[in-house]
């Protein structure tokens, strides 16, 4: 007997630990009992467990009873020995002769039992089989019985572990359930707190699925002005304006499909006024996915919306004012440039005729001053350009020494009147010809030198030009004037800033000069600084990068016009105005260039698809396809990189920038000058440098100032036949378009009115007629139709009709003289 097997109490504890009674009658146990019967070739087999009183059967084969008392079992000896026990003939075994189940004639004769040993070494039962005949099993059969016994214990151990695991899992689940309950309580408390907080700071309303108000909080009552009794039981429509009521059913259909709604909504106050809310409508669903309630959380944003609308209105007004400002500036630009062009034109005539050296110097100073004045006016008038800091910088070769000399000649008289020593010096290594913007440099120098003269009562004003390094020129403007206080140096370059409040009263000026100079310098990637001491003097220093100009001749420019070049260029012009078409034909007739004309953008695309061109001249306003659309098709669809020069009646920076943005290379403003046109053609086809010239032409008008033939004469010479053809064409076009513009205006088609006015402006420009009434019509036709602009257009049309009659009479008089 093995150690520990005598202790029946420990054995019983081991048996109890398996909880055999609660172990289900699994099919596997019955299969094992049957397998024992088969292996041993016996009619009966039992898998049993034994305590101190009985033996009961977990599985059995060929035996009707389920248990017997402990003292009647043969298995008690297996329990006692803890090992396999075989009784070949039980009738001869003295230990069980008294057992009532053992009978010599018909009872059990053969028995074999195998112990079932627990994992802690105790025998808790047996696997046994018996027969009514005597026999002996082979070793293989006994080994098989032991294997089956091990399998039985394995199943019991698995069952025991599963039960233990089940209990453990059950315990864990119970713990988790308790923890979840606590978490739910905590979350519920948090949500309740949150909902209370939401309810205190937001309007909360509950609706039935049909949109009936079921509950509201005090915040919502404050927003809408209603009492609770007035709202409960009412439909959602009570809060809506008529426009919203029409589509409200769609809103609730969507909510009843479980769709969440949120956003800004316009609602109606009790007093009928409009209120705005930021709200969310949340459908509440039951377990069947049906909407049982809709909860709405809202905030009053009426003040914000009103502020936003006021801001948008102010912005719209500001935009309108900007448009008016641009129109004013455009008109003023035209009016101011006209007398300046006259001054420059007469100066050019005098320069050609004058031979006196002293007078020539004076005239050159006037010409230089006029050029710079015109250049300054062009910048100042384009206010949007200045405000945005958008300065066009040219890169052309020019004589630096001459530019400085001319600048000094402009200011020399002012300096002499004050008795100042006004000089300049240029270092020997400073190149004579550089590439840069001569006019911008002159503008900077005039600003700084003029300031120095203004604030220097006595002493000197000097300019020193040196080579700072290989790519920067350094300009020092040194004066012995009143100086600038140290606390003012930091703000001296700001707009409208002057050193002292009394400065503007005593010396004059707007305080813009230094600010403009700073922007001009920095736009050219230079720097500007100032050093000063009160009552001692001031030094302004600025540096500018430059490129050395090569192959530049110091001789006078060739007097031949640009159109006399030998190289032939094939040009396509897209232009719908017949007068401009004829004008261009006349201009190019005297050259060896080949010109094709397309009356609109669509025809231009067709010609480009069939032919190759060196250059394209593109009108902006055309029927079917305008200049912008045509250019985009050329660049994207045809994929051509042919240079395109825009010919536009607009001369603003924004218009030029738009031309470049769509793919054009350059632009010319109508009415253009012949030399300017050919200069640009040569630049884009023969890569010649465009020299800075003044292409303006003074247009001497007839006695009654109605028209000027100077532009036509400058374009084609004094060709009377051509002049007659162009004037007759103008009469025809002007009369036809005047009728058209009046018809379109009567039909309130302002878009067509604008196009016709723009086309007429081009024709008026060719004959030098005033375009102010056409300008007004075009500007007002852009705006949204209202009583004010319709009235303005109506007045302008009446004046245009009178102007037209006068123009026709004047042209008839001219035609009679030709």
RANOR-V477964 format. One record per helix or strand of 2 or more residues. SS is the DSSP state (h for helix, s for strand). FROM is the first residue (numbers start at 1). LEN is the number of residues. If there is no record, write none. Layout:
# RANOR-V477964
{{SS & FROM & LEN} {SS & FROM & LEN}}
This chain:
# RANOR-V477964
{{h & 8 & 10} {h & 20 & 3} {h & 27 & 14} {s & 44 & 7} {s & 54 & 8} {s & 67 & 3} {h & 70 & 3} {h & 75 & 7} {s & 85 & 3} {h & 90 & 3} {h & 94 & 3} {s & 110 & 8} {s & 123 & 9} {h & 139 & 63} {s & 203 & 5} {s & 212 & 5} {h & 218 & 7} {h & 228 & 4} {h & 236 & 4} {h & 242 & 5} {h & 248 & 9} {s & 261 & 8} {s & 274 & 12} {s & 291 & 10} {h & 302 & 52} {h & 357 & 25} {h & 383 & 5} {s & 396 & 4} {h & 400 & 18} {s & 421 & 6} {s & 433 & 4} {h & 438 & 17} {s & 460 & 10} {s & 472 & 8} {h & 486 & 6} {h & 503 & 5} {h & 513 & 11} {s & 527 & 7} {s & 537 & 9} {s & 547 & 2} {h & 562 & 3} {s & 570 & 5} {h & 578 & 12} {s & 594 & 5} {h & 601 & 10} {s & 615 & 5} {h & 627 & 10} {s & 643 & 6} {h & 653 & 10} {s & 666 & 4} {h & 674 & 13} {h & 710 & 7} {h & 720 & 27} {h & 750 & 17} {h & 772 & 11} {h & 787 & 31}}
